[in-house]
Amino acid sequence: MEIRELLDKPVYTLEGDYVGRVIDLVMSGLSISKIIVSYENPHLVPLDINEDKKPLGIPYSWIYGIGDAVILAVFPKFGRES
């Protein structure tokens, strides 16, 4: 997969919750260090935490897998029930 193919992919948690879409990448040398994801789900990241609805910087190490979508193995709960 080429790096640019990640752009616009939907992003989900391992539990199947929609997070947003990949809108940018942060590189560290030749490796991706973070994916930048659009803010689209206030149930995952409440507005009181992200009141400006800024895109989310997600460490690449949190990614479980990439196919038609990006699946995150790790995502903070932000007060949601476990």
C-alpha positions as CSV (number, residue, x, y, z in Angstrom):
1,M,0.0,0.0,0.0
2,E,1.3,3.5,-0.8
3,I,1.1,6.1,1.9
4,R,-1.3,8.3,-0.1
5,E,-3.8,5.4,-0.2
6,L,-4.4,6.0,3.5
7,L,-5.9,9.4,2.9
8,D,-9.8,9.5,3.1
9,K,-10.0,6.0,4.6
10,P,-12.6,5.6,7.3
11,V,-11.3,5.0,10.8
12,Y,-13.0,2.7,13.3
13,T,-12.2,1.4,16.8
14,L,-11.8,-2.3,17.3
15,E,-15.3,-2.3,18.8
16,G,-16.7,-1.0,15.5
17,D,-17.2,2.7,16.5
18,Y,-16.7,5.2,13.7
19,V,-14.0,7.7,14.5
20,G,-13.7,9.8,11.3
21,R,-11.6,9.8,8.1
22,V,-7.9,10.1,7.6
23,I,-7.2,13.6,6.4
24,D,-3.4,13.9,6.8
25,L,-0.3,12.0,7.9
26,V,2.6,13.0,10.1
27,M,5.9,11.6,9.0
28,S,9.0,10.9,11.0
29,G,11.7,10.3,8.5
30,L,10.3,7.7,6.1
31,S,7.8,6.3,8.6
32,I,4.3,7.5,9.6
33,S,4.2,8.6,13.2
34,K,0.6,9.8,13.3
35,I,-2.6,9.8,11.3
36,I,-4.7,12.9,11.4
37,V,-8.4,12.0,11.6
38,S,-11.4,14.3,11.1
39,Y,-13.5,14.9,14.2
40,E,-16.9,13.3,13.4
41,N,-18.0,11.4,16.5
42,P,-18.8,13.4,19.6
43,H,-19.8,10.1,21.4
44,L,-16.1,9.0,21.2
45,V,-14.5,12.4,22.0
46,P,-17.0,14.6,23.8
47,L,-17.3,18.2,22.8
48,D,-16.2,19.3,26.3
49,I,-12.8,17.7,25.6
50,N,-12.7,18.9,21.9
51,E,-15.0,21.9,21.8
52,D,-13.3,23.3,18.7
53,K,-13.9,20.0,16.8
54,K,-10.2,19.9,15.9
55,P,-8.9,16.9,13.9
56,L,-7.5,14.1,16.1
57,G,-3.8,13.1,16.0
58,I,-3.7,9.3,16.5
59,P,-0.3,7.5,17.0
60,Y,0.4,5.1,14.2
61,S,1.2,2.5,16.8
62,W,-2.5,2.4,17.8
63,I,-3.4,0.9,14.4
64,Y,-4.5,-2.7,14.5
65,G,-4.9,-3.1,10.7
66,I,-5.5,-1.3,7.4
67,G,-7.7,-2.6,4.6
68,D,-10.8,-0.8,3.2
69,A,-10.7,1.0,6.6
70,V,-8.2,1.7,9.3
71,I,-8.9,-0.2,12.5
72,L,-7.6,1.1,15.8
73,A,-6.5,-1.4,18.5
74,V,-6.3,1.4,21.0
75,F,-8.6,4.4,21.6
76,P,-9.1,6.3,24.9
77,K,-12.5,5.9,26.6
78,F,-13.0,9.6,27.6
79,G,-15.5,8.7,30.3
80,R,-17.4,6.1,28.1
81,E,-18.3,2.9,29.8
82,S,-15.9,0.0,29.3
